[in-house]
Amino acid sequence: MTQERRVIEDERLLIEAARADPRRFAELYESNFERVYAFIVRRVRDRSEAQDLTSEVFHQALSNLKRFEWRGVPFVAWLYKIAGNAIADRVQRLAKEQNLPTPDPPAETSIDETERLARLFRMVRDLPEDQRRVVEMRFVEGMSIREIAGELQRSEGAVKQLQFRGLQNLRERMGERHG
């Protein structure tokens, strides 16, 4: 059995186990969280909203797991469909609440781009704590070097150095994955 085939079969068995015992859904959640979050964050570009939508997607997936039909396609494809619908629903609801015309749906990003972003999220999570905090504060929360320095009670030079090391570390890790 090929490695790819084994992964697909393992996923199918995990889905069956989660159907029988919803506590097993946690394993599906863990193995797909970064992909779903990356898929959503590329479309809504707001961290808090992306977190809410990701939570909603997994809640809907768990609630509807009994209706999921195994077709040999990765489980994450079903989660992407739920996410796309959740994003569209939220956009329509917000447009109605604000009495605005319904905007065009966000531009599609490729599955490869979503996978790359999910890998990047995992790599940021694995950075040393100080580097991770600076990278998240700078690029996720949009804080300035001065604001980060104040919050962390460090000099601006120290924050710049942590940012540099964190980004260098990420570049090296991305290079290892992509040759």
N, C-alpha and C positions, 0 to 999 in steps of 0.2 A: 504494500500500500504506500503510495507517495505521501510525502509530508503534507501537501495541500489537501489531499483526500482525507488524511487523518485529522487535520484541523477541522474540516467540514463535518466529519463524522462525530468528533468530540463535541462540536457546537450543537449538532442535532440532539445528541444524548443529553446535553446540558439543558436544552430547551424542554425536552421531555421530562427531565427531573424537576425543573421549575414549574411545569404544569402540575405535576403531582404534589409538589411541596413548594409553595411560594417563597419560602425562606431561601431556596436555592437560586432565586432570581438575582440575589446579590452578586453571584459570580458573573452573570450576564451583564449586570450593571458595571462591575469593575472592569471587565474586558472591553466594554464599548463606550465608557464615559467620555474619554478624551476625544474620540472620533465624533460623537454626537455634539459635544460642546464646541469643537472646532467648526463643525458644519454650521451650527447656529451662530456663533460669534462672527463668522465671516459675513453673515447676512444682516445681523442686527447691529453690530458694532457698539453695543452697550453691554458692559460686563454684567451689571445687575440684571438686566433684561435677559441676557443669554443664560445666566444661571437659573432664573425663573423658568424660562422655556425648557431648558434641559431637564429640570426637575419634573416639569409637566409631561415631557415626552416619556420619561421612564415610568411615571405614574400611569399614563395611558397604556404603555406597553404591558405593564404588570396587570392592569385591569383587563386588558384584551388578549392576554397570552393564550387563553383557551381557544380563541378564534384564529390564531396564527396558523398558517398552513405552510408546512415545510416543503420547499420546492428546490432545494439544493443551492439556493442563493444565500450568501452570508446574512445572518440575522441583522447586521447593521443596516442593510438596505431597507428593511422594514422600518427600522428606527429612523432612518433618513426621511422616509415617506411621512411618518408621524410628525417629525420635526418640521418638514416643509408645510404640512397642513396647519400645525400650531402657529408657525410664523405668519402664514397667510391669514388665519383667523384673528391673530392679534393685530395685524396691520388694518384689517377691515374694522375691527372693533374700535381701535383708536381713531380711525378716520371718522367713524360715526359719532363717537363721543365728542370730537372736536369740530364736527360738522364740516369736514373737509372732503374733497373728492378722494376716492380710493386711489392711492398711488400705485404705480406699476410695481410688480413683484421684483425683489432684489435680483441682481444678475446672478446667474448660476456660476458656481465654482466647480471645478472638476473634482472627482473623487480623489485623484492623486494630490491635488492641492489640499484637500481636507485631511488626507492621511499625513501629509507633510506637516501641517499645522498641529495635528494631534501629537506627532512625534516631538515637535518642538515644545509643546506644553509639558510632555513627560520629561524632556531634557531640562527644562527650566526647573521643574519640581525637584530634580535630582542635583541641582547646583548646591554648593555649600550655602548654608543658611544666610550669611550676610550678602553674598552675591545674588541669591535668589530674591531676597527682599528688595534690594536696590533695583534689579531688573524689573520686577513686578511693579514697584512704585513708579519707576520712570516710564515704562512702556505700556503698562496696563492701566495704571491709575493716572498717567499723564502728568506726574509731578515734576517740578523743576529740580535741578541739582541742589539749589539753595533750600527748597522746601524739604527735600529728603534729608539733607544735612541737619536741618533743624529738628526734624522728627526723630532722627537716629542719634542726635547729639554727637555728630562727627563733623570734621572739617569738610568743606566742599572738595578739597583735594582727595581726601580719603574716599568720599562717595564716588568721585570720578574714577579712582583706581579700582574700586569694587565693580563699578559698571564695566570698565575696560576688561577686567579679569573675567567677569561673568560672560560678556559677549565673546571674548576670546575662547573661553571654555566651550560655549555653545558652538562656535565655528568649528572647533576641533572635533567635537562630537558629531556634528552634521557631516564633516568631512570623512570621518570614520565610517559612517553609515552609507555614504555615497561614493566612496573610493576616491 
